[in-house]
């Protein structure tokens, strides 16, 4: 044994080291590597699910956005149709009201004309009666009293005519 080296001890220590390395490989390295691979696969799977959900959410968002714009345009169309119908209905009501107002005015004019003619005819008859009565009183002799009665009757008939207007 030169240099005091015991080859048997070196080989025994080398053999123990190999056993320790194999035991550590099977007990620590392999399970840790397996756990890390499973964890990586799990996170890749979660990332893929997340990406697919994100893509699905964006597709739904785009679809809902399109539907919302379609609903908005439909609402605008319905609003314009409703406004058009409202305008047409308002025009119809205004036309009917104007026609009714014209009919009322025409009827009022006819009634006023008839009433005026009636008043004038009545006033003419009253004037004729007053003139006849005045002439009779004049003829009978009481000129002054008959003239005052004639004036009073004329004023009274004029006041009645003004009240009727």
C-alpha positions in Angstrom: 0.0 0.0 0.0 1.9 2.7 -1.2 1.1 6.1 0.1 -1.2 4.6 2.6 -4.2 4.4 0.2 -6.8 1.7 0.9 -8.4 0.9 -2.3 -11.1 -1.1 -0.7 -12.2 1.9 1.4 -12.3 4.1 -1.7 -14.4 1.6 -3.6 -16.7 1.2 -0.6 -17.1 5.0 -0.2 -17.7 5.2 -4.0 -20.3 2.4 -3.8 -22.0 4.2 -0.8 -22.0 7.4 -2.8 -23.7 5.7 -5.8 -26.3 4.1 -3.5 -26.9 7.5 -1.9 -27.2 9.2 -5.4 -29.6 6.5 -6.6 -31.7 6.7 -3.4 -31.8 10.5 -3.7 -32.7 10.3 -7.4 -35.6 8.0 -6.7 -36.7 9.5 -3.5 -36.2 13.3 -4.2 -35.3 14.1 -7.8 -37.8 11.9 -9.6 -40.9 12.9 -7.5 -39.9 16.6 -7.6 -39.4 16.4 -11.4 -42.8 14.6 -11.7 -44.5 17.2 -9.5 -42.9 20.1 -11.5 -44.0 18.5 -14.8 -47.6 18.0 -13.5 -47.6 21.5 -12.2 -46.4 22.9 -15.5 -49.0 20.8 -17.4 -51.7 22.0 -15.0 -50.8 25.7 -15.5 -50.5 25.2 -19.3 -54.0 23.6 -19.2 -55.3 26.5 -17.0 -53.8 29.0 -19.4 -55.3 27.2 -22.4 -58.7 27.2 -20.6 -58.3 30.8 -19.7 -57.4 31.7 -23.3 -60.4 29.8 -24.7 -62.7 31.4 -22.2 -61.2 34.8 -23.0 -61.7 34.2 -26.7 -65.3 33.0 -26.0 -66.0 36.1 -23.9 -64.6 38.4 -26.6 -66.8 36.6 -29.2 -69.8 37.0 -26.9 -68.9 40.6 -26.3 -68.7 41.2 -30.1 -72.0 39.3 -30.6 -73.8 41.3 -27.9 -72.3 44.5 -29.2 -73.7 43.7 -32.7 -77.1 42.8 -31.1 -77.0 46.0 -29.1 -76.3 48.1 -32.2 -79.0 46.2 -34.0 -81.4 46.9 -31.1 -80.4 50.6 -31.1 -81.0 50.9 -34.8 -84.3 49.1 -34.4 -85.3 51.4 -31.5 -84.3 54.4 -33.6 -86.5 53.1 -36.4 -89.4 52.5 -34.1 -88.9 55.9 -32.6 -89.0 57.6 -36.0 -92.1 55.5 -37.0 -93.8 56.5 -33.8 -92.9 60.2 -34.3 -94.2 59.9 -37.9 -97.4 58.3 -36.7 -97.7 60.9 -33.9 -97.2 63.7 -36.4 -99.8 62.3 -38.8 -102.3 61.8 -35.9 -101.6 65.4 -34.8 -102.1 66.7 -38.3 -105.4 64.7 -38.5 -106.6 66.1 -35.2 -105.6 69.6 -36.2 -107.4 69.2 -39.5 -110.5 67.9 -37.8 -110.4 70.7 -35.2 -110.0 73.3 -37.9 -112.9 71.8 -39.9 -115.0 71.8 -36.7 -114.0 75.4 -35.9 -114.9 76.5 -39.5 -118.3 74.8 -39.1 -118.9 76.4 -35.8 -117.9 79.8 -37.2 -120.1 79.4 -40.2 -123.0 78.3 -38.1 -122.4 81.3 -35.8 -122.3 83.7 -38.8 -125.6 82.2 -40.1 -127.2 82.5 -36.7 -125.9 86.0 -36.3 -127.2 87.0 -39.7 -130.6 85.4 -39.0 -130.7 87.2 -35.6 -129.7 90.5 -37.2 -132.4 90.1 -39.9 -134.9 89.2 -37.2 -133.9 92.3 -35.1 -134.0 94.6 -38.1 -137.4 93.2 -39.2 -138.7 93.6 -35.6 -137.2 97.1 -35.4 -138.9 98.1 -38.7 -142.2 96.8 -37.4 -141.7 98.6 -34.1 -140.8 101.8 -35.9 -143.8 101.4 -38.1 -146.0 100.9 -35.1 -144.5 103.9 -33.3 -144.9 106.1 -36.4 -148.5 104.9 -36.6 -149.1 105.6 -32.9 -147.4 109.0 -33.2 -149.5 109.9 -36.2 -152.6 108.8 -34.4 -151.7 110.9 -31.4 -150.8 113.9 -33.6 -154.0 113.4 -35.3 -155.8 113.2 -32.0 -154.2 116.4 -30.9 -151.7 115.8 -28.3 -148.6 116.7 -30.3 -146.3 117.5 -27.5 -147.0 114.4 -25.4 -147.1 112.2 -28.6 -143.7 113.5 -29.7 -142.1 112.8 -26.3 -143.7 109.3 -26.3 -142.4 108.8 -29.8 -138.8 109.8 -28.7 -139.0 107.6 -25.5 -140.2 104.6 -27.6 -137.5 105.2 -30.2 -134.8 105.4 -27.4 -136.2 102.3 -25.8 -136.2 100.3 -29.1 -132.6 101.5 -29.8 -131.5 100.3 -26.3 -133.2 97.0 -26.8 -131.5 96.6 -30.2 -128.0 97.5 -28.6 -128.7 94.9 -25.8 -129.4 92.2 -28.4 -126.1 92.9 -30.2 
